């Protein structure tokens, strides 16, 4: 699977919540049971360093069986 890139604007000090939904080509939810995920926040796409790394292992991301991805930013 390919990585996805999103351009988000998050105010410093704010709590940000965004639910992502992963669907297959026929718009059906992708079953994420048994998968792991990693999300890296950077100042910009070109930034060499990360501001925060969230994973399913460190509790920064929760995956739902019905294609839902819940990052915990804030």
C-alpha angles and dihedrals in degrees: 000000000000125000118252126222124208127185105218130175111212121176114234111261093014126126108237124196124183127164115208122201121206115206133178124236091278090054094252118140112263112235106238095183109137095013128119127213139202128196123188121195117208134177086243137347090264095050111118094207130060125231094203138357119208125186140168087249095057095042094250093117132036121198122207123209090236097063098274122142118193115191115190106219118171 
